[in-house]
Amino acid sequence: MTVKKTSKKKAKSIPPVLERLGAAVNVAKENRGNDIVVLDIRGLTKAFDYFLIVSGTSRRQVNSIADEIQKKLAGEMGDECLSISGYKEGRWVVMDYGDIVVHLFEPETRTFYALEELWGKAIKIPDNDPQFIQK
């Protein structure tokens, strides 16, 4: 997977964070991601605003979801992916978009690292929240 860099001019016109987050949630759903969780962590850190946590049933599915989220956010919406880690291994892929961090896991790895527990004070937003419904 390649990280697409966004030009400064294009970066100014990217959609608001909740629109991009909703798009990523919908891509995860369309690609049969499981146990989709959105955490609002704005009150806990200044480094980023939201975590999107998704499980895939295999490394191949985890990588496929990562590819599709990258196509949507960087390709279609003009967002800049600052870094991607874990893609080659496919057990835990982390995609950093600055204000959104996407975590894609195999189920066993997700259970082991337990991000929902680690960030237990975060506000959990249901993936069926109206702001994530495609229009």
C-alpha positions in Angstrom: 0.0 0.0 0.0 1.3 3.4 -0.8 0.5 6.5 1.2 -0.9 9.2 -1.0 0.4 12.7 -0.1 -2.1 15.5 -0.5 -1.1 18.9 -1.9 -1.4 21.9 0.4 -4.1 23.4 -1.9 -6.1 20.2 -1.9 -5.7 19.7 1.8 -7.6 22.9 2.5 -10.7 21.6 0.8 -11.0 18.2 2.5 -14.4 17.5 4.1 -15.0 17.9 7.8 -13.7 15.2 10.2 -17.2 13.7 10.9 -17.9 13.4 7.2 -14.5 11.6 6.6 -15.0 9.4 9.7 -18.5 8.5 8.5 -17.1 7.6 5.1 -14.5 5.3 6.7 -17.2 3.7 8.9 -19.3 3.0 5.8 -16.4 1.6 3.9 -15.7 -0.8 6.8 -19.3 -1.9 6.8 -19.4 -2.3 3.0 -16.3 -4.6 3.3 -17.8 -6.7 6.0 -15.8 -5.3 8.9 -16.9 -6.6 12.3 -17.3 -5.1 15.7 -17.0 -1.5 14.4 -16.4 1.0 17.2 -15.9 4.7 17.0 -14.2 6.4 20.0 -14.4 10.1 20.5 -11.1 10.8 22.3 -11.0 14.6 22.0 -11.3 15.0 25.8 -8.5 12.6 26.5 -5.7 13.7 24.1 -4.8 16.6 21.8 -3.0 14.3 19.4 -6.1 13.2 17.5 -9.9 13.3 17.7 -11.3 9.9 16.9 -10.4 6.2 16.7 -12.1 3.9 14.3 -11.7 0.3 15.4 -12.7 -2.6 13.1 -12.1 -6.3 13.1 -11.6 -8.4 9.9 -11.8 -12.1 9.8 -8.4 -12.6 8.2 -5.2 -10.7 7.3 -6.5 -10.5 3.7 -9.7 -8.9 4.8 -7.9 -6.5 7.1 -5.7 -5.4 4.3 -8.7 -5.1 1.9 -10.5 -2.8 4.3 -7.3 -0.7 4.7 -7.0 -0.4 0.9 -10.7 0.6 0.5 -10.5 3.2 3.4 -7.4 4.6 1.8 -9.1 4.9 -1.6 -12.0 6.7 0.0 -10.3 9.1 2.3 -7.1 9.9 0.4 -8.2 9.1 -3.1 -11.8 10.5 -3.2 -11.9 12.9 -0.3 -8.4 14.3 -0.6 -7.4 13.5 3.0 -3.7 12.9 3.7 -2.7 9.7 5.3 0.3 10.6 7.5 1.4 7.0 8.0 0.3 3.4 7.8 1.8 0.7 10.0 1.3 -3.1 10.1 0.0 -3.5 6.6 2.5 -6.2 5.6 1.8 -8.3 8.6 -2.0 -7.6 8.5 -2.7 -8.4 12.1 -3.1 -4.8 13.2 -3.1 -2.1 10.6 -2.9 1.5 11.9 -3.8 4.4 9.5 -3.1 7.9 10.8 -5.0 10.7 9.1 -4.1 13.2 11.8 -7.5 13.8 13.4 -8.7 10.2 12.7 -6.7 7.1 13.5 -8.1 3.8 12.0 -7.2 0.6 13.7 -7.9 -2.6 11.7 -7.4 -5.9 13.6 -7.6 -9.6 13.3 -9.9 -10.7 16.2 -7.2 -12.3 18.4 -4.9 -9.3 18.1 -7.8 -6.9 18.9 -8.6 -8.9 22.0 -5.0 -8.9 23.1 -4.4 -5.2 22.8 -7.9 -4.2 24.0 -7.9 -0.6 22.8 -11.5 -0.1 23.9 -10.4 -0.9 27.5 -7.2 1.1 27.3 -9.2 4.2 26.1 -12.2 3.3 28.4 -12.9 6.9 29.3 -13.5 7.8 25.6 -17.0 8.4 24.4 -18.2 5.5 22.3 -20.3 6.5 19.3 -22.5 3.8 17.8 -21.7 3.0 14.2 -25.4 3.4 13.4 -25.3 7.0 14.6 -27.2 9.2 12.0 -24.0 11.1 11.2 -22.5 7.8 9.7 -25.5 6.9 7.5 -24.7 7.3 3.8 -26.8 9.8 2.0 
